[in-house]
Amino acid sequence: MPNHEFRPGRGVAGLVMLTLAGGYAADAAGVWEAPWVFFVPVYVGGLWLAATVTWVAYRIRRRRVARKASTESVAAPPSSSGSQAMR
C-alpha cells in the first residue's frame, strides 16, 4: 500500500507545466517560433483539465468511502458481539 494518496490532478498540472517549460525553452533556443498567444490557452486549459481531473478523483474517492462505510455498518457493533467481558 502506498504511503500517500494518488492525486492525478497534480500529475496533470505537472505535465502541463513541463509542456509549457519545454515550449518556452524551445522558443528561447530558436528551435520553435511560437507566438506568446499560444501559451495562454495551453496554461488555462491545462489548469482547467487538472481541476476537472481532481474533481472526478474526489468524487470517485468519496463514493468509494461511502460504499465502504455502508457495508461496515451492516455488522453488529463490537460491544454486542460478546467478545469482550461485560461489567
C-alpha positions in Angstrom: 0.0 0.0 0.0 1.4 3.4 -0.9 2.3 5.9 1.8 0.2 8.6 0.3 -2.9 9.1 -1.7 -2.8 9.1 -5.5 -3.5 12.7 -6.7 -4.0 12.6 -10.5 -4.8 16.3 -10.8 -1.4 17.2 -9.5 0.2 14.9 -12.1 -1.8 16.5 -14.9 -0.8 20.0 -13.7 2.8 19.0 -13.6 2.7 17.6 -17.1 1.1 20.8 -18.3 3.8 22.9 -16.6 6.5 20.7 -18.1 5.0 21.1 -21.5 4.9 24.9 -21.1 8.5 24.9 -19.9 9.6 22.8 -22.9 7.7 25.2 -25.2 9.4 28.2 -23.7 12.8 26.6 -23.8 12.3 25.6 -27.5 11.2 29.2 -28.3 14.2 30.7 -26.4 16.6 28.3 -28.2 15.2 29.3 -31.6 14.1 25.7 -32.4 10.5 26.6 -32.5 8.9 30.0 -33.2 5.8 30.1 -31.1 3.6 33.2 -30.6 3.0 34.1 -27.0 -0.7 33.8 -27.5 -0.2 30.0 -27.9 0.9 29.6 -24.3 -2.1 31.3 -22.6 -4.7 28.8 -23.8 -2.4 25.9 -23.0 -1.9 27.2 -19.5 -5.5 28.0 -18.8 -6.8 24.8 -20.5 -4.2 22.7 -18.6 -5.3 24.2 -15.2 -8.9 23.6 -16.1 -8.1 20.0 -17.1 -6.2 19.4 -13.8 -9.1 20.9 -11.8 -11.5 18.6 -13.6 -9.4 15.5 -13.0 -9.1 16.5 -9.4 -12.8 16.8 -9.0 -13.5 13.5 -10.7 -10.9 11.7 -8.5 -12.5 13.4 -5.4 -16.0 12.2 -6.4 -14.7 8.6 -7.0 -12.9 8.6 -3.7 -16.0 9.9 -1.8 -18.2 7.3 -3.4 -15.7 4.5 -2.5 -15.5 5.7 1.1 -19.3 5.9 1.3 -19.8 2.4 -0.1 -17.2 1.0 2.3 -18.9 2.7 5.3 -22.3 1.4 4.3 -21.0 -2.2 4.2 -19.2 -1.9 7.5 -22.4 -0.7 9.3 -24.3 -3.9 8.5 -22.4 -6.0 11.1 -23.2 -5.9 14.8 -21.3 -3.4 16.9 -18.3 -4.8 18.7 -19.8 -4.2 22.2 -22.7 -6.5 21.5 -20.8 -9.3 19.9 -19.9 -10.9 23.2 -16.1 -10.9 22.6 -15.4 -8.5 25.5 -16.2 -9.1 29.1 -19.2 -7.1 30.4 -19.1 -5.4 33.7 
